[in-house]
């Protein structure tokens, strides 16, 4: 299955609860969360979408922030699992 978006939708795709394809399961919160995590780590996300080809997401992180992001995710898992 190939999913692509028109250019005018790309600006909206990272909004909370935004959904563009009703035939795909989801809540519309995943890309919002990913963008917040990446931006909080000092990174950025580039999106390219071509009709009938698909959509590519590129995530860029500063190398000095990767360890901190990893530590934050590990700590959040401990909190989630009650440790």
Secondary structure, DSSP 8 states (H G I E B T S, - for coil): ------HHHHTTTTSTT--S-TTS---S-HHHHHHHHHHHTT-EEEEEEETTTEEEEEEE--HHHHHHHHHHHHHHHHHHTT-
